[in-house]
């Protein structure tokens, strides 16, 4: 039986979020509330696509459409919106037999491509799947150019002491030194969110970039998801804020989402201590994994993240053009 693609509406919110929550590769970014906030603060149109086989929901597929000149382009997730993963969520995927996994994913991607390229007349589509959806072949078989990417996950199931023992020795020394020197880490609030945003903004300016102002976007995310799904950890030293991070919490994973740039303090690592406090919080609150979210595009970040002795988790970036001619034209004007 063929799949039917429908655009979800407000009456589908509960079914949509239930699909996200039930899947190992569903993320907070996939939730209806997060997607709508992204649309509110970007020049894009959200298409929350639902795939049905008869009356049965097979999968969901959020896609953002932007117009570039005369052309429509599709993203899942949208760039420059503090999103890393998105792409499809396939119902009951982990419990399907392998042949069913492959056929369902292939059929879903075929119908999504038909919707995007034929109905919406998109010239370019970029999909970035979430970890847990390990098979990239349906993208490849569908004509996408696929790039494997990797993020870092720390297994918390052994408990706090086991996690600490697995850290690089120098990292443990640096964390203990920060404590001895008087760095303190506490859970933060909306004012601390503004501090983190301002710190990042200044860092980009010093690097010669003109960053976008995401103040209202981050504020609405905070108002919607704090404190159940969004946590802030702020490091202070001698009464001054010197480090911190924003974490996301969803299902059994806590994510390092946005962090303050490296401190100018000599010999003290407030961000290492802030992350350790977040990891301890995740352990003590029943989370199975702590993810140091990574786009895989900056090798310098591995020095900070790999010292926590995480495991690699794979995800994919898949790109497809409507025609070879458009691909050549796009690369010519880069």
N, C-alpha and C positions, 0 to 999 in steps of 0.2 A: 504494500500500500504506500502511495506517495505521501510526502509530507506537505502540509499546508502552513505557510508562513503568515502569521497575523501580527499586527502592530498592537502591543499591549496598551491598555488604557487604565484609568484610575480604578476600575472595577477589578482589575487583575493584580493589584498590588500585593494582596495576601498570597496569592498563588505564586507570584514572581519571587517574593522574598523567601517563601517556603522552599522553592526550588534551589535558591542560592544556599540556604542554610543546610540543606540535605546533602550537598555535594562536597566531596573532598577538595575540589578545585574551585568552589565558590568562595569569593572573597568579599570583604566589606565594600570594595569598589563596585561590586556587582549589585549591591542592594539598591532598591528603587529610590530611596531617599538620597543616597550619594549621587546617583546618576542625575537626578533632577537638579541637585545643587550645581553640578558641573555645567549642565545646560544653562542654568540661570546666570552663570558668570563667564560664559564663553560665547563666541560668535559661532555657534553650532546648533544643529537640530538633532535631538536624540530620537533614535528609532529603537525602542525596546522590542525586539523581535522575539516571538514565541513560535516554536515549531510543534505542530500537532500531527499525530497519526490517528485519524478519526477523532475520538474524544480524548485521547491520551496525550498529555504533554511530554514531548520527547526532549526538548531542550530550549534554553533561552540564549539570546545572542544580542547584547546591547551594542549598538553602533552609533557613532556620531558622524553627521554629514556636515561638511563645510564646503562653501563655494569659493573656488579660486578662479577668478576671471569668469569664463564661460563654462567652467567644468565643475562637476561635483566630485569630491574626494571623500573617502570613508575611512574612519579610524575606530579602532576598538583596542586600546583606549585612545583618548584624545591627547595629543602632545601638549606639553607645557601646562598641565593641569594637576600636577602632583599625583598623577596616576602612573603606575608601573605595569600592572596586569589588567586584563579584562578578557575579551574573547568569549568563546562558548562555555556554557555550563550544560552538560549532558546528564539527563536524569538517570540515576541508579547506575552510573557508568562503572563503578568499581565492582559491581556484582554481576555485570554482563559477561558472558563467555566471549573469548577473544574474537571469534568471527562476528559476533553481534556488535562488539565495540567498534570494530572496523567498519562494518556496513552502516551502522547508525551514524557514526562520525562523518563518513564519506557522503552519505545522503544529506545530512544536515548541511555540510559545507557546500554541496552542489546547489541546494535550494537557496542558501544565503547568497551565494555568488549570483545566481539567477536574479534574485531580488535586487541586489546592489548594482550589477552591471547592466541588466536589461530594463528593470522597472525604474530605478533611480538614475540610470545612465552615468554611473560613476566611471571615472577614467583611471582611478588609482584606489587601491584598498590596502590598508596596513592593519594586521591583526597581531596582537601580542597576548599570547595565552598565559594562563596562570600555572604555577607549579602544581603538579598532580595530574595534569593532562599530558602524559608522557609521550604519546604517539604524535609525531609531526607528519607522518606520511599522508594523511588525508589532505593536508595543505600542499605537499609536494605533488601528489597525484592530481590535485586540482589546478596545477600550473603556477603555484606560488614559489617565490624564491624564499627559502627558509634559512634562518640563522639561529643556531642554538645559543642560548644565553644561560647564565647560572646565577643563582642567589645562594645565600648562606643560611642554614638552619642549625640551631643548637638544640640537641635533644635534651629535654628537661626531665625525662621520666626517671632518671637515676637519683634525682634529688639535688638540693643545693650543693652539698659537699662534693658530690661526684662531678658536677659541672665545674666547680672551682678547681678541682684537681686536674681537670683536662685543659685548663688555660695554660698558655705559654708562661714560663716561669717569670720572664721580665714583666709581663702584664700583671701578674700577682704582686710583684714588687712595687710596680707603679701605683696600683690601687691602694696598697697598704701605705705607701708614702703619702698619697693624697689625703688619706684619713688622718695620718699623723700630723700633717701640715695644717690641718684644720678645715679642709674642704668638707662641706656638708651638702647632702642631697635630700631634697624634699619634693613631694608631689606639688605640681604647679597649678596655676589657674589661668584665666583668660589674659591677665596682664603678662604672665610669663609667655603665653603664646605670642603676644606682640613683641616681646623681647627676642624670641627665637626668630620671628620673621624679620625684624629689623637687623639682627646679626647677619642673617643670610643676605639680605639686601645690600648691606655695607660691604660684605665680602665680594659679591659680584661686581659692585661698583669699583672696588680696588683692583679687580682683575680686568677692568676696561669694558665690562658689559653694562648694558642698560636693562636691568631686570624689570619684569612686569610687577605691578603692585597687586598682590593677592590678598590684601588685608580683609576685604569684605568676604571673599571666598572662604578663607580660613576661619573667619569669625562665624560664618553660618555653619560650617562643618563642626566647629566647636559647640555651638548652641544645639546642634542636632544630635551629636554623638557623645558628648561628654556627660557623665563620667563612665558610662558603661562600655563604650567602644573606643574611647580616646583618653589617653593618659599623658600627663606631662611630668617630666622629671627635671628639676632645676638644680644646678650645682652653684653654691655660693662660696666665696672666699673673702674673709674680712668684711662681710656685709655687702659685697658686690656680687652680682650675677656673673659667672665666668664660664658657664657651660650648661648644657641641657639637651633635651630631646623630646620629640613628640612620638608617642607609640600608639599603635592601633591594636585593638583586641577583637578577635572574631573567631568564634567556634573554639578550637583548641590551640590557636596560635596567637602569640603576641608579636607584633612587628615593630622594629625600629623603622619609622617612616621618615621623619625629618629631624636632622640633628644640627646643633650649633657648630660652626666652623671651629677648627683647632684653636685653643686658647694661647695667648701670648705669655702666659705664666711660665717661667723658667723652671724646668725640673718637676713640674706638677701636671698631672693629667686629669683634669676634672671630668672630661667626657668619658674616660674609661670608668671612673667611679660611678658616674650617672648611669651608664649602661649596666654596670654590675648591679646597681640597686634595682634597675628595671627587671633584670633577669631574676633576681631574688624574688621580686614581687610576683613575677609570672610563675615561678616555681611554687610559691606559697599559695597561689590562687588557682592551682590545678591545671595550668596550661601544659601541653605536651611539647610544644616547640616555641623557641624564640627565634624569629627570623630577622637577620640583618639585611633588609631589603637591598638588592643590588641590581643595577641595570646592566652590569657586565661590560660597561663601556669606558671605565676609568680604572686602569691597572693600579693607580696609586692608592685607591681605596682598599685594595686587598691587604695592605700592610696593617691597616687599622682593624679590619674585620677578621682576617684569617687567624689572628693571634688568639681568638676566642675558641679555636679548635672546632669550628662548625663543620657540618656536612654540606656537600654541594647538592642543590636541588635544581633540576633543569627546567627551563621554559623556552618559548620560541617566539621569534619575530618573523612574521610571514608577510610578504609583499607581492602584490599582483597588479599588473597593468591591463587595461582593456585591450590594448594592442601593442605590438612591438614598436610601431611608429610613435605612439605616445611616449613609450619608455625612452626612446632615443631623444625625443624633443625635450622631455623633462630633464634628462641628464645634461643636455646641451646648455640649458639655462641655469644650471646650479651656480 
